[in-house]
Amino acid sequence: MILAWLIVGCSTPEPPPPSVLLITVDTTRADALGIYGASPSPSPTIDALGERGWVVDEVQTTVPLTLPAHASLMTGQWPDQHSVRDNLGFVLPDAQVTLAETFQTAGYDTAAFVSAVVLDASFGLDQGFATYNDGFDLTTAGTDGIGVTQHLGEDVAQRAAAWLTTPRDQPFFAWVHLYDPHRPHQAPEPYASQFEPYAAEIAYADAQIAALISALGDRDDVVVSVLSDHGEGNGDHGELTHGQLTYRSTMRIPWVVAGPGVTAQRLPGPASITDVAGTLLTLAGLPPIGNQTTVHATSTSQYAESLYPRLNLGLHDLAVAQDDTYRLIDGRYAELFAWNDDPGELHNLAETHPADVARLRRSLAGHDRSVGSTTIAPQIAAALASLGYMAGSPVTDSGPLMDPRDAPDMATAFEDVVVRARTRPPQEGAVLLQQFLDEYPAVAGVRQMLVTALEAAGDPQAAIVALQPLIDARPDDPMLHARHAELVLSSGDTAAAIAQLEQIRTEHPEQVAIRGLLAELYRREGRCDAAVSEADAGLAQSAESSRLLLVRGACRRQAGRLVEAEADLRAVLRLDPDNADVNRVLGHVLADAGRFSEAAEAFGQQRRLTPERPELPALIGAALHADEQWLAALTPLETACSVPTDAESRILRADALFKATGESTQAFILLAEARRLTPTDRRVAEVHASILLAQGDTQGALRVLSEYKEH
């Protein structure tokens, strides 16, 4: 097909290829934007782009989940073609040809800036990007926790804007992903006061798009494409969030395109998210990829699916076929909607239009909805659970699967029980989680949370019992066995836990998380050589593992390898600035190196992050005292002296108090308290004698030292 915007006169020189800025706004329904009818509009920037470019009225995503939808976006392929079917357990194969790879091959500079861990580079969408700015360390915690899982839109936009304004000689392809409209909705002012919570998040994201467009300046050679990956239920058809059902509330997405070669017009569709890659490449004068479709030449029948119910909830999967007239949703039973006349899909026509059901079912038959087994690293599962995605494959029985449309509030019930369980003591949370499992026994994500709650409640044996159904369902999953080893450790049997982890590591050497657990246990047991060896092996596989870097840095400090230890710990800070342990260890390294002022600063940063730790004031005060910052040392040492058994802080505070202020009476009181606590500590006598000498009482100083010798 020859597109009108590519036709040029013979005497007209061919213009240089345009740059392309692709922006995806997560979890945004089409009807939530002003350009699609929302009033008041939370999206003035997107609306303005639509007024001068293409607005596609009916666009369907392929999967109502972030990772598989973006995989379709970047490849132009249906899910069964690119094989990414869920947010959990799937990675885009290297053999797939991506939009970024095609632009890169054509000489474009390429960069991506993503804001949710579900798009971490480890899932494969980094293919073709010279820069892939994600910033998610999936190894910062054990099998039941995670570090940073999402970035604020303004932070992502700032990094992207800095890249966009960098001078370059070639065109660019940049992808910016904004996650903010995803639950929970916590938009800042002034948006929170202007709109209801969901629209406020869209307004906030729209402001970040404005900042990105502003970074382009007056350039007129950039194609800007804005769309969503999927919508949000917001209560339609009983679904509050997304992923479980496949109605238009979560499947219909906005798509606007503006820039060179684009004239203002509304395009009716139906189109698919798979058409984006071909459209952007065609606008750049490059051949399409994937299904070779563009917004002007779409497939005759759009395909979509959600395997999420089957993979995560123990429910039946759903498939969708959409043409110019009808949408078929097929699971255990069929629903047929005339989507033009019934946009809310309230009137099921399946019984009265059996021929149309049969016709659309034939188109579904060409798509394979079977999947093989998947292994989900626990740190990834925990990260996605923290963003509201259920984690883990289900425990199933041999009975027929319920259709997810018959339990539309299951995901909402899950979200509710998660919030309530996390805000109660572990024992109470375990009761709530067990009640949910009694009603929905196939939801493995809740079972994993129950295991954690029971462990936190001090009952690791009950946690082991709760974990067993998951192991029975997935006996070859190394991470479930690793979780079992952690529970054995919680039961007090360190040797058995280490032995079990060593066996798993031998059988699955690729599992970096298991190496992290082993390295930490070796360090706790004083086996630093083994810990460093394990850390080295893990870092060879995952160079950005802050957990392994921290373990190795701590062990190197114990071995006196201070320069290498500091390098490891500084790397942890770059990867995970809010790490709860690294500054404390770094402070000890700096103190060992005689860099006491820097040590005090590191301990101070640790105290800001973990103010509840009682040992930190003493460490700060000791470092400042060693640096001879007498006055600065007084306040943290005073706090440290509130610990009734801390003799050292009393000695140091007495010395600093006299040197900073000349006050001796209080100093002698502190020394007397310290002597009662540690009667054999010579430092008490030395500080006491030094104060007497400074006061000119040489005989008194000699007497104090003599009394110490006699003692």
C-alpha positions in Angstrom: 0.0 0.0 0.0 1.3 3.5 -0.9 0.5 5.9 1.8 -0.4 9.5 0.8 2.0 11.1 3.1 4.9 9.3 1.5 4.2 10.5 -2.0 6.7 13.2 -3.1 7.4 14.9 -6.4 10.3 13.8 -8.5 12.1 17.1 -8.2 11.6 17.4 -4.4 14.6 16.3 -2.4 13.7 13.5 0.1 13.4 15.0 3.6 15.5 13.5 6.4 13.8 10.8 8.4 11.9 12.1 11.4 12.7 11.3 15.0 10.0 9.4 17.0 8.9 10.0 20.6 6.7 7.1 21.8 4.9 7.7 25.1 2.8 5.1 26.9 0.6 6.0 29.8 -0.2 3.0 31.9 -3.7 1.9 32.8 -5.5 4.7 30.9 -9.0 4.1 29.5 -9.7 6.0 26.2 -12.9 7.5 27.6 -10.9 9.0 30.5 -9.3 11.6 28.1 -10.8 14.8 26.9 -10.1 14.0 23.2 -12.4 10.9 23.7 -15.1 12.8 25.5 -14.1 13.1 29.2 -15.3 16.4 30.8 -13.6 18.1 32.5 -10.6 17.0 30.6 -7.6 15.8 32.6 -5.5 15.6 29.5 -5.0 19.0 27.8 -1.6 18.1 26.3 -2.8 14.8 24.8 -5.9 16.6 23.6 -3.8 19.2 21.8 -1.8 16.5 20.1 -5.0 14.9 18.9 -6.4 18.2 17.6 -3.4 18.5 15.2 -2.9 14.8 14.4 -4.6 11.4 14.3 -7.0 10.3 16.9 -7.9 6.6 16.5 -11.4 6.1 18.0 -11.4 2.4 18.5 -8.1 0.8 19.5 -7.8 -2.5 21.3 -4.9 -3.8 23.4 -3.9 -7.4 23.1 -3.7 -8.2 26.9 -5.0 -6.0 29.8 -1.6 -6.2 31.5 1.5 -4.1 31.1 4.3 -6.4 30.0 2.4 -8.5 27.3 0.7 -5.4 26.0 4.0 -3.6 25.6 5.5 -6.7 24.0 2.7 -6.5 21.3 3.4 -2.8 21.0 7.1 -3.3 20.4 6.9 -6.2 18.0 3.6 -5.8 16.2 2.8 -9.4 17.1 -0.1 -11.1 18.8 0.6 -12.6 22.2 0.8 -16.2 20.9 3.4 -15.0 18.4 5.7 -13.1 20.8 4.9 -15.6 23.6 4.7 -13.0 26.5 1.3 -13.9 28.0 1.4 -12.4 31.5 3.5 -10.1 33.7 4.9 -13.1 35.5 7.1 -15.8 34.3 7.6 -14.6 30.7 10.5 -12.9 28.8 10.4 -11.6 25.3 12.6 -13.9 23.2 15.8 -12.5 21.7 14.6 -13.9 18.3 11.8 -11.3 18.2 12.4 -8.2 16.1 11.5 -5.1 18.0 10.6 -1.6 17.0 13.7 -0.3 18.7 16.0 -2.8 16.9 14.5 -1.8 13.6 15.1 1.9 14.3 18.6 1.2 15.6 19.5 -0.8 12.4 18.3 2.2 10.4 20.8 4.4 12.2 18.6 5.9 14.9 19.8 6.6 18.4 17.5 4.7 20.8 16.5 5.1 24.4 13.8 4.0 26.8 12.8 5.4 30.2 10.4 3.1 32.1 8.7 3.6 35.4 7.5 0.2 36.7 9.4 -3.0 37.6 7.2 -5.0 35.3 9.1 -3.4 32.4 12.6 -4.1 33.9 15.2 -4.9 31.3 15.3 -8.5 32.5 11.9 -9.1 30.8 13.4 -8.5 27.3 12.0 -5.2 26.1 15.4 -3.6 26.2 16.2 -5.2 22.8 17.4 -2.5 20.4 17.7 0.3 23.0 21.2 1.8 23.3 20.0 3.3 26.6 17.4 1.5 28.8 16.8 3.5 31.9 14.9 1.3 34.4 16.6 1.4 37.7 15.0 -1.6 39.3 17.3 -4.0 41.3 15.4 -7.2 41.5 17.8 -8.7 44.0 17.6 -6.2 46.8 15.5 -8.5 49.0 14.9 -12.2 49.7 12.1 -14.3 48.6 9.4 -12.2 50.2 10.4 -8.6 49.5 11.7 -6.1 47.0 13.2 -2.6 46.7 12.2 0.1 44.3 9.2 -1.1 42.2 8.1 2.2 40.4 9.3 5.7 39.7 7.3 8.9 39.8 6.4 10.3 36.4 8.3 13.5 36.9 11.5 11.6 37.7 11.2 9.6 34.5 10.3 12.6 32.5 13.3 14.6 33.8 15.7 11.8 32.8 14.0 11.5 29.4 14.0 15.2 28.8 17.8 15.4 29.6 18.4 12.7 27.0 16.1 14.4 24.4 18.0 17.6 24.7 21.4 16.0 24.2 22.9 17.1 20.8 23.1 14.3 18.3 23.8 13.9 14.6 21.2 11.2 13.9 17.5 10.9 14.4 16.2 9.3 17.6 13.6 6.8 18.7 12.7 7.4 22.4 10.1 5.5 24.5 8.9 7.0 27.7 6.6 5.0 30.0 4.5 6.7 32.7 3.0 4.4 35.3 1.2 6.9 37.5 -2.5 6.2 36.6 -2.1 2.7 38.0 -3.5 2.1 41.5 -3.1 3.2 44.2 -4.1 6.7 43.1 -2.0 9.3 45.0 -1.7 12.3 42.6 0.0 15.4 44.0 -1.5 18.9 44.1 -2.8 20.7 42.2 -4.2 17.7 40.4 -5.7 15.9 43.5 -7.9 18.9 44.2 -9.0 19.4 40.6 -10.1 15.8 39.7 -11.3 12.6 41.2 -8.3 10.3 42.1 -8.1 8.3 38.8 -8.4 11.4 36.6 -6.0 13.3 38.8 -3.3 10.7 38.1 -4.0 11.1 34.4 -3.7 14.9 34.7 -0.4 14.4 36.5 0.9 12.1 33.7 -0.4 14.6 31.1 1.7 17.3 32.7 4.8 15.1 32.3 4.0 14.7 28.7 3.9 18.5 28.4 7.4 18.6 29.9 8.6 16.1 27.3 7.2 18.0 24.4 8.6 21.2 25.9 12.1 19.5 25.8 11.7 19.1 22.1 11.6 22.9 21.7 10.5 24.2 18.3 11.6 21.0 16.5 9.1 20.1 13.7 10.8 16.8 12.8 9.5 14.6 15.6 6.6 12.2 15.4 4.9 12.1 18.8 2.7 9.1 19.5 0.8 8.7 22.8 -1.2 5.7 23.8 -2.0 3.4 26.7 -1.2 -0.2 27.3 -4.6 -1.1 28.7 -7.5 0.5 30.5 -9.0 0.2 34.0 -12.3 -1.4 35.1 -13.3 1.3 37.6 -16.3 -0.9 38.6 -17.6 -1.7 35.1 -18.9 -5.3 34.9 -17.8 -5.7 38.5 -14.1 -5.3 37.8 -12.3 -2.5 39.8 -8.8 -2.9 38.3 -7.7 -4.9 35.3 -6.3 -8.2 34.1 -9.2 -10.5 34.9 -11.8 -9.5 32.4 -11.7 -8.4 28.8 -14.5 -5.8 28.3 -13.8 -2.6 26.5 -13.3 -0.8 29.9 -9.9 -2.5 30.2 -9.2 -3.3 26.5 -10.0 -0.1 24.7 -7.0 2.3 24.7 -6.4 5.8 23.4 -3.9 6.5 20.6 -3.0 9.8 19.1 -0.2 10.6 16.7 1.1 14.0 15.7 4.1 15.3 13.7 5.5 15.4 10.2 3.4 13.5 7.7 0.3 13.5 9.9 -2.7 15.6 9.2 -5.5 16.3 11.6 -8.2 13.6 11.3 -10.2 11.0 13.4 -9.7 7.4 12.3 -12.6 5.1 13.2 -10.7 1.8 13.6 -11.0 -0.8 14.9 -7.2 -0.9 15.3 -4.9 -2.8 17.6 -1.9 -2.0 19.7 -0.1 -4.3 17.2 -0.6 -1.6 14.5 1.6 1.0 16.4 5.0 -0.5 15.3 4.1 -0.6 11.6 2.6 2.9 11.7 5.6 4.5 13.3 8.1 2.7 11.0 6.0 3.7 8.0 6.0 7.4 9.0 9.8 7.1 9.3 10.0 5.6 5.8 10.9 2.1 7.0 9.2 -1.2 6.3 6.7 -2.4 9.0 7.4 -5.3 11.3 5.2 -7.9 13.0 1.9 -8.5 11.2 2.7 -5.8 8.6 -0.2 -3.6 9.7 -0.6 0.1 10.2 -3.3 2.3 11.5 -4.5 2.6 7.8 -4.4 -1.1 7.1 -5.4 -3.1 10.1 -6.3 -6.8 10.5 -9.8 -7.8 9.5 -10.3 -9.2 13.0 -8.5 -8.0 16.1 -7.4 -10.6 18.6 -7.0 -10.2 22.4 -6.7 -12.4 25.4 -6.3 -12.7 29.1 -4.6 -15.9 30.4 -4.2 -14.1 33.7 -7.2 -15.8 35.2 -5.9 -19.2 34.4 -2.3 -18.5 35.3 -2.9 -16.7 38.5 -6.5 -17.3 39.8 -7.3 -20.8 38.8 -10.1 -19.6 36.5 -10.8 -20.1 32.8 -8.9 -17.9 30.3 -10.7 -15.4 28.0 -10.2 -14.6 24.3 -11.5 -11.7 22.2 -12.2 -11.3 18.5 -13.3 -7.9 17.3 -14.3 -6.8 13.8 -16.1 -3.7 12.4 -19.4 -4.7 14.0 -19.0 -7.2 16.9 -16.8 -8.1 19.8 -16.8 -11.7 20.9 -15.6 -12.6 24.4 -15.1 -16.3 24.7 -14.4 -18.4 27.8 -16.6 -21.1 29.2 -19.4 -19.4 27.3 -19.7 -16.7 24.7 -20.7 -13.1 24.9 -21.3 -11.1 21.7 -21.6 -7.3 21.7 -22.4 -4.8 18.9 -19.8 -2.5 20.2 -20.7 0.5 18.1 -24.3 0.6 19.3 -23.6 -0.8 22.8 -20.2 0.7 23.8 -20.7 -0.4 27.5 -21.3 -4.0 26.4 -24.5 -4.4 28.3 -26.5 -6.5 25.8 -25.2 -10.0 25.0 -26.3 -11.0 21.5 -24.7 -14.5 21.5 -28.0 -16.4 21.6 -29.6 -14.4 18.8 -26.5 -14.2 16.5 -25.0 -17.7 16.5 -23.6 -17.3 13.0 -21.5 -14.3 14.1 -20.4 -16.1 17.2 -19.3 -19.1 15.1 -17.5 -16.8 12.5 -15.5 -15.0 15.2 -14.7 -18.2 17.0 -13.1 -19.5 13.8 -10.8 -16.5 13.9 -9.9 -17.3 17.5 -9.1 -20.9 16.5 -6.0 -19.6 14.8 -4.4 -18.5 18.1 -2.8 -20.8 20.5 -3.7 -20.1 24.1 -1.6 -22.9 25.6 1.5 -22.1 27.6 4.3 -24.2 29.0 5.5 -24.2 32.6 7.1 -21.0 33.9 9.5 -20.3 36.8 9.0 -17.0 38.7 11.8 -15.6 40.7 10.4 -14.7 44.1 11.9 -11.2 44.1 10.1 -10.5 40.8 6.8 -12.0 42.1 7.1 -9.8 45.3 7.8 -6.7 43.2 4.8 -7.2 41.0 2.6 -8.0 44.0 3.6 -4.7 45.5 2.2 -3.0 42.4 -1.1 -4.9 42.7 -0.4 -7.9 40.5 -1.1 -11.3 41.9 2.0 -13.5 42.0 2.4 -17.1 41.3 0.9 -20.0 39.4 -2.3 -21.5 40.9 -2.8 -24.6 42.8 -5.4 -26.4 40.8 -7.6 -29.4 41.1 -9.0 -31.6 38.3 -12.4 -29.9 38.2 -13.6 -27.5 35.5 -12.4 -23.9 35.8 -14.9 -21.2 36.7 -15.3 -18.4 34.1 -13.7 -15.2 35.5 -16.9 -13.3 34.5 -18.7 -15.3 37.2 -16.4 -14.0 39.9 -15.6 -10.5 38.6 -14.7 -9.1 42.0 -12.0 -11.7 42.8 -9.1 -9.4 41.9 -10.8 -6.6 44.0 -11.2 -9.0 46.9 -7.5 -9.9 46.6 -6.5 -6.3 46.6 -8.7 -5.6 49.7 -7.4 -8.6 51.7 -3.8 -7.6 50.8 -4.3 -4.1 52.2 -6.1 -5.3 55.3 -3.5 -8.1 56.0 -0.6 -5.7 55.6 -2.1 -3.2 58.0 -2.7 -5.7 60.8 -0.4 -7.7 63.1 0.9 -10.8 61.3 -1.4 -13.2 63.3 -4.5 -11.2 62.3 -3.3 -10.9 58.8 -2.8 -14.7 58.5 -6.4 -15.2 59.6 -7.7 -12.9 56.9 -5.5 -14.5 54.2 -6.7 -18.0 55.2 -10.3 -16.9 55.0 -9.7 -15.7 51.4 -8.0 -19.0 50.6 -10.9 -20.9 52.0 -13.1 -19.2 49.3 -10.5 -19.0 46.5 -8.0 -21.8 47.1 -6.3 -21.5 43.8 -4.8 -18.0 44.3 -1.2 -18.8 44.9 -0.3 -15.1 45.5 -2.4 -15.1 48.7 -0.9 -18.4 49.8 2.6 -16.9 49.4 1.5 -14.0 51.6 0.0 -16.4 54.1 3.4 -18.1 54.4 5.1 -14.8 55.0 2.5 -13.7 57.6 2.8 -17.0 59.5 6.6 -16.7 59.6 6.3 -13.1 60.8 3.9 -14.2 63.5 6.7 -16.5 64.8 5.3 -19.8 63.5 7.6 -21.0 60.8 6.4 -24.6 61.1 2.8 -23.5 60.2 4.4 -21.5 57.3 6.0 -24.6 56.0 2.7 -26.4 56.1 1.0 -23.5 54.2 3.8 -23.5 51.6 3.6 -27.2 50.8 0.6 -27.1 48.4 2.6 -24.7 46.2 5.6 -27.1 46.2 3.3 -30.0 45.4 1.8 -28.0 42.5 5.3 -26.9 41.2 7.8 -29.5 42.5 10.5 -28.3 40.0 10.3 -24.6 41.0 13.7 -23.9 42.7 12.4 -20.7 44.3 9.7 -22.5 46.2 12.3 -24.8 47.6 14.4 -21.8 48.5 11.5 -20.3 50.3 11.2 -23.6 52.2 14.9 -23.3 53.2 14.3 -19.8 54.5 11.5 -21.2 56.7 13.8 -23.9 58.0 16.3 -21.2 58.8 13.5 -19.3 60.7 12.9 -22.5 62.6 16.5 -22.3 63.9 18.2 -24.9 61.8 20.9 -22.9 59.9 22.9 -25.9 58.9 19.9 -27.6 57.3 18.9 -24.4 55.5 22.4 -24.0 54.1 22.5 -27.6 52.9 19.2 -27.3 51.2 20.2 -24.0 49.5 23.5 -25.5 48.4 21.7 -28.4 46.7 19.3 -26.0 44.9 22.2 -23.8 43.8 24.0 -26.9 42.4 20.9 -27.9 40.4 20.0 -24.3 39.4 23.2 -22.2 39.2 21.4 -19.6 37.2 19.3 -18.5 40.1 21.1 -15.4 41.5 18.6 -14.9 44.3 19.6 -18.3 45.8 23.3 -17.3 45.6 22.3 -14.1 47.4 20.6 -16.1 50.2 23.6 -18.4 50.5 26.2 -15.6 50.6 24.3 -13.9 53.3 24.0 -17.1 55.4 27.8 -17.8 54.9 28.5 -14.3 56.1 26.3 -14.7 59.2 28.1 -17.9 60.0 31.5 -16.2 59.7 32.4 -18.1 56.5 33.4 -15.0 54.6 35.6 -16.8 52.1 32.6 -18.8 51.0 30.4 -15.8 51.1 32.7 -13.8 48.8 33.0 -16.8 46.4 29.3 -17.1 46.2 28.9 -13.3 45.7 31.5 -13.3 42.9 29.7 -16.1 41.1 26.3 -14.3 41.5 27.7 -10.9 40.4 29.2 -12.5 37.3 25.5 -13.3 36.4 23.9 -10.1 37.7 26.4 -7.3 38.1 23.8 -5.0 39.6 22.8 -7.2 42.5 23.0 -4.8 45.5 22.4 -7.7 47.9 25.5 -9.6 46.7 27.6 -6.4 46.6 26.6 -5.6 50.2 27.6 -9.1 51.4 30.9 -8.9 49.5 31.6 -5.4 50.8 31.0 -6.5 54.4 33.2 -9.5 54.1 36.0 -7.5 52.4 35.9 -5.1 55.3 36.3 -7.9 57.7 39.4 -9.1 55.7 40.8 -5.6 55.8 40.4 -5.0 52.0 39.0 -1.5 52.6 39.4 -0.1 49.1 37.5 -3.0 47.5 34.9 -3.0 50.2 34.2 0.7 49.7 33.9 0.2 45.9 31.3 -2.5 46.5 29.3 -0.4 49.0 29.4 2.7 46.8 28.0 0.6 44.0 25.1 -0.5 46.3 24.4 3.2 47.0 24.2 3.9 43.3 21.8 1.0 42.7 19.7 1.3 45.9 20.2 4.7 47.7 17.6 3.8 50.4 19.2 0.4 51.3 18.6 -0.2 55.0 22.1 -1.5 55.7 24.7 -0.2 53.4 25.5 3.1 55.0 26.2 1.4 58.4 28.7 -1.0 56.8 30.2 1.9 54.7 30.7 3.9 57.9 32.7 1.1 59.5 34.8 0.8 56.4 35.5 4.6 56.4 36.3 4.6 60.1 38.7 1.6 59.7 40.4 3.7 57.0 40.8 6.7 59.4 38.3 8.8 57.4 36.2 9.6 60.5 34.3 12.6 59.2 33.1 10.7 56.2 32.2 7.8 58.5 30.1 10.0 60.7 28.3 11.2 57.6 27.6 7.6 56.5 26.3 6.7 59.9 24.2 9.8 59.9 22.6 8.9 56.6 21.9 5.4 58.0 20.2 7.0 61.0 18.0 9.1 58.7 16.9 5.9 56.9 16.6 3.7 60.0 16.1 6.1 63.0 14.9 3.2 65.2 18.4 1.6 65.4 19.8 2.3 68.8 23.4 1.8 68.0 23.7 4.6 65.4 24.0 7.7 67.8 27.0 5.9 69.4 28.6 5.2 66.1 28.1 8.8 64.9 29.4 10.2 68.1 32.5 7.9 68.1 33.3 8.9 64.6 33.0 12.6 65.3 35.1 12.2 68.5 37.8 10.4 66.5 37.8 13.3 64.1 38.2 15.7 67.0 34.9 17.4 66.3 34.3 17.7 70.0 31.3 20.0 70.0 29.5 18.1 67.1 30.1 14.8 69.0 28.2 15.9 72.1 24.6 15.6 70.8 24.8 12.1 69.4 26.8 10.9 72.4 24.2 12.4 74.7 21.6 10.3 72.9 23.8 7.3 73.1 24.2 7.7 76.9 20.5 7.2 77.3 21.3 3.5 76.9 22.0 2.4 80.5 24.7 -0.1 79.6 26.7 2.1 77.1 30.0 2.8 78.9 32.0 3.8 75.9 29.7 6.6 74.9 30.0 8.0 78.5 33.7 7.9 78.2 33.8 9.6 74.9 31.2 12.2 75.9 33.1 13.1 79.1 36.3 13.6 77.0 34.4 15.7 74.3 32.5 17.7 76.9 35.7 18.9 78.6 37.6 19.6 75.4 34.6 21.5 73.8 33.4 23.4 76.8 35.9 23.0 79.7 33.1 21.5 81.8 34.6 19.0 84.2 31.9 18.3 86.8 29.5 16.6 84.4 32.5 14.9 82.8 33.5 13.3 86.1 30.0 12.1 86.7 29.9 10.4 83.3 33.3 8.8 84.0 32.1 7.5 87.4 29.1 5.9 85.6 31.4 4.4 83.0 33.6 3.0 85.7 30.7 1.3 87.4 29.8 -0.3 84.1 33.4 -1.3 83.1 35.7 -1.2 86.1 38.6 -2.6 84.2 38.5 -0.3 81.2 41.7 1.8 81.3 40.2 4.5 79.1 38.1 5.7 82.1 41.3 6.4 84.1 43.1 7.9 81.0 40.3 10.4 80.3 40.0 11.3 84.0 43.7 11.8 84.3 43.8 13.9 81.1 41.2 16.3 82.6 43.1 16.6 85.8 46.3 17.3 84.0 44.6 20.0 81.9 43.5 21.6 85.2 47.0 21.5 86.5 46.4 18.7 89.0 49.4 16.5 88.2 49.3 14.6 91.5 45.6 13.9 91.1 46.2 12.5 87.6 49.0 10.2 88.9 46.8 9.1 91.7 44.0 8.2 89.3 46.3 6.2 87.1 47.9 4.5 90.1 44.4 3.5 91.4 43.7 1.9 88.1 46.9 -0.1 88.3 46.1 -1.2 91.8 42.6 -2.2 90.7 
